């Protein structure tokens, strides 16, 4: 019991003055507005499509809508900051107008994009590079005082899967996170969420080693977000495809919840919400 209490992760976020409860795990629905995201059915082409999909996510029980304007799939094409903002701002403004109850996350590694989308009405930032791809990101988050998801990635989306190597993938990432948390804490960033970065600069073996030891990240007493949804670590093992990887996604989400994950980032919200409800019955 003492160990359980000592490693109890933070149970809430402050989102623009509203306390957001994480005592029960939550679901983040993925809203891709890129033409080249790895899962083709997740691509959203118009503002109206984005509104409809976000509304569906909310009706199915999503707590966050994560909007991405820059594809981070392996080997993705780099786009300009202006292009990323051109894709994002109209969606943020439309969701604020039509779905004001939505809590909007922006999937970006660029400080300028973070700043302008928060000013446009977004609520938190989800950074795949943990500040490594834009040295202004941490100071921007500190100034904006919004929750910040930072993820571990070895390399960049363009080269991360070329030859990822670790001495010990879990310990290496814990060491990396420790340094990042210290930097953010020194800047008085109060709401930090950790994402181990499944599929980002990791082999299939690395991904499963990391999942098997996910509970080790409780040492930070911070919420952990996981994103397995329809990734290669599932369908390559099963010999299928992203379109057939929903069942595998649910299996890995179940394992992650039992190991302490607090946010599931997914393409399929209904199934993730059901997964949480059933796992909660075990407690």
Steps between C-alpha positions, in 0.01 A plus 500: 500500500784742583664434163169556320453837668863607452484442125151643457509720188359849493124473463408833340594768247434873506358583157440875470389519861283189492611196698499194278470170688729210403417266787321295236700458175388710205492467121659735247350475153736551204388756243749495211473786254797383296482337156759233585429361848589130520141388569308619196155487664614752762564775245263798513482726197259784582387713793155342487653151509709601801195631686304182429783273607572702816131495590496123453804466726336708772176303476699177534669626817825669396638751750753653258509566127862486376541690174805435285599706198845344452527130424755333728486156341841347417646674197235773499551802276604817683263796460543867589376669815264712290350191337450335838323810635293528181369150572448543873358844573170465310433167675571640846278801437219283359507258794492789747195641323304180441625275785597738782501211748793335316842496663742548212854365489742608227750243375803714407871533572516868397483780757339746258227250417447432870470870577263588216269202545467559874415864428243375248330292769686171547563374853816287514805410292614151402865511389655191340852642544488610868648833398792349310384627160431858613706656778224757560235243588563470875507877557185534289316239706614670820368835377170355381456290818315218323531125553784348302530144372859423413604186322823310460621461143843391383577707190236673287197368309717499190773272644375357831455143371832471315691327780372575852733377774491505882704355783175437686197660339302551823789631709623720216157663466462541876834681506387718208170581672674585828703771328199638314279507810772687689524761223124550485465514878770768515287702256193452724311284252245338729304257284726242336395176330751233395480303175762223456462528122400155381606464137718811496864403457446149634504151358210264561710334771569838665127579501406180680789525746375850581138390540599210725666748738259791464426503873857621559394846381292536817821623661425846358153520659376653173222385266612269220348515151534206264444485126489153346206560273524285185882529494752273335594345835158334479434419137858401413497241776160371387579514130202723423458876443407821679138458392489161676678604820212611721487179702876511560472865602243407764724223634795736544281773647375251758854408601602866521201587720590219738852644517380850586435688173262794546431610142441281193565680171296316237329508162206298636348674801202277575715189538754677719227635730359149533848368576537747788157413642580131508850538643359725773281212612817325618579765759 
